[in-house]
Amino acid sequence: MLMKLKNMWRKLAGRQLRESQVTALMMLAFAASLLPLLAISVYNHPSADDYNYSILTRQVWLETGSVLQVLKAAAETAVYYFNEWEGLYAAPFFLALQPGIFGETAYMLTPWMTIGSLTAGSLLFFHVLVRRILKGTKSQWLQLSAIGLFLMVNLLPSAVEGFYWHNGAFKYTVFHALLLALLCLAWHLEQPETKHKPLKLAVLAAGTAVLAGCNHVTTFLGILLYLAWGVGYLLAGQRKKSMIPFLAGFIMTAGFLINLTAPGTAVRQATCLDRPGVIGTILISISDTLRYYQEWMTPLFGVCLAAAVPAAWGTARRFRKTSGFSYPCPLLLVTGMTALQAAMHCPSVYAQGFSGNYRLINVSYYVFVIQAIFFLIYILGWLAVKLEKSRFAGLADGLDRRLSRIAWSSAAAFLLVFAAALYPSYENVAGINALTSLVNGKAAQYDREADARNQVLTEAGEDDTIELEPFTVTPKVLFFEDLDPSPDNWKNQAAAEYYGVKAVILRAGE
């Protein structure tokens, strides 16, 4: 019996997984990691600023049941916040439309919107990068996308602020996805075969104008990318091509300046007293970037990135063969990517003295994952060029053949390494966190307690003071912030206005 098993393993171990099969398995693995994250969405509930931004829209919906009137109320909310608090002209409109205003159960749509937009935007971005620019194959695009998305979704610094808490997730994750889509549209407009350019240019301009009013970190990133893109064309002597990125960069810069000079920005800035100045901002941003690199480059991240090597190698080699590109100065590329990461932290550090909450850091992490995959392609291309120019020139061609197919034994060995790297990271993997909360019943218990609160508050009168029990469970991917024992706390006041009661108090724990 033992000999039969050995013989079966020898036969299986010698078989090869075709590139299409590897691609299908990677896409399946990413899809499977999403299942618990989407399944737990039915237990999602609003909190904190979700109430603040949607007081008026919820009231209008309950009074009129008119979507048009709700949209008008969202516009009024945007005007209010532009003048009275954060100075952003686009984000408050969308935050006022958090799904919970149409009924508490509708709040489950938030993670579907955020995860869905991140997936769509990343797939589109990698398609343009890998398929259109680097001339990679469909399988290489899908493999790199699956690995990148797995890392973005499952190792995100804060899944609750990135996907589940509408106020933070929509404001940062969805607008990050929009930036990726607009970058792809700008590139598409530069291609000579593009049709309906005036219409698409109008879409780019409108989308960029909206994006510029979303949040400072994404807007500042967009400005840097577009302007660097345009300058690159100028240096290459392609003045005509520079017009589109410069146009988008100009619109984003104008929107950014509108945000900075808004009355609401001055109000909020007055609450931030510990600001480091220009030099301090640069030093803190660089220090934070290096610290985040250290935190993010976990063994699991490295193992996942290793799985991208065959697709990254193939992409690098195809681009080398089609363009003759030599992949020079990889160290300069690393320096530039690190500088971009540091620059992303500058607006928050300059305004507040620190890099921001997790919802801001999430955006930096999304960019870090894209940079890591792009650098992997680049460094493998650089290595291939070195091999071509050495006495081991034939080795590069040999690697092309070997990496295009993967043996079952190699796949099994990789899965063992992946499992070993995954085990210490259980608490930090979003999909496992969601699955654990579903299995141990904490997600369902949190949902029951939140529903009970919602029922009490919904049925209360405008002169009632409501005292609520603290949550007994706080699932990591669902729970953001609770109310406060003091009715004067801003969160309690927002919840009271949202539900139309006199005051809300959280009973102090024993």
Sequence and secondary structure as in RCSB ss.txt:
>XXXX:A:sequence
MLMKLKNMWRKLAGRQLRESQVTALMMLAFAASLLPLLAISVYNHPSADDYNYSILTRQVWLETGSVLQVLKAAA
ETAVYYFNEWEGLYAAPFFLALQPGIFGETAYMLTPWMTIGSLTAGSLLFFHVLVRRILKGTKSQWLQLSAIGLF
LMVNLLPSAVEGFYWHNGAFKYTVFHALLLALLCLAWHLEQPETKHKPLKLAVLAAGTAVLAGCNHVTTFLGILL
YLAWGVGYLLAGQRKKSMIPFLAGFIMTAGFLINLTAPGTAVRQATCLDRPGVIGTILISISDTLRYYQEWMTPL
FGVCLAAAVPAAWGTARRFRKTSGFSYPCPLLLVTGMTALQAAMHCPSVYAQGFSGNYRLINVSYYVFVIQAIFF
LIYILGWLAVKLEKSRFAGLADGLDRRLSRIAWSSAAAFLLVFAAALYPSYENVAGINALTSLVNGKAAQYDREA
DARNQVLTEAGEDDTIELEPFTVTPKVLFFEDLDPSPDNWKNQAAAEYYGVKAVILRAGE
>XXXX:A:secstr
 HHHHHHHHHHHHH EE HHHHHHHHHHHHHHHHHHHHHGGGG    THHHHHTHHHHHHHHHH  HHHHHHHHH
HHHHHHHHHSS  SSHHHHHTT GGGG GGGGGHHHHHHHHHHHHHHHHHHIIIIIIIS   HHHHHHHHHHHHH
HHHHS S HIIIIISHHHHIIIIIHHHHHHHHHHHHHHHHSTT   HHHHHHHHHHHHHHHHTT HHHHHHHHHH
HHHHHHHHHHTT TTTTHHHHHHHHHHHHHHHHHHTSHHHHHHHTT     HHHHHHHHHHHHHHHHHHHH  HH
HHHHHHHTHHHHHHHHHHHHHHH      HHHHHHHHHHHHHHHHHHHHHHHSS   HHHHHHHHHHHHHHHHHH
HHHHHHHHHHHHHTSTTHHHHHHHHHHHTSEEHHHHHHHHHHHHHHHGGGGGG HHHHHHHHHHSSHHHHHHHHH
HHHHHHHHHS TT EEEE   S   TTT      SSTTSHHHHHHHHHHT SEEEE    
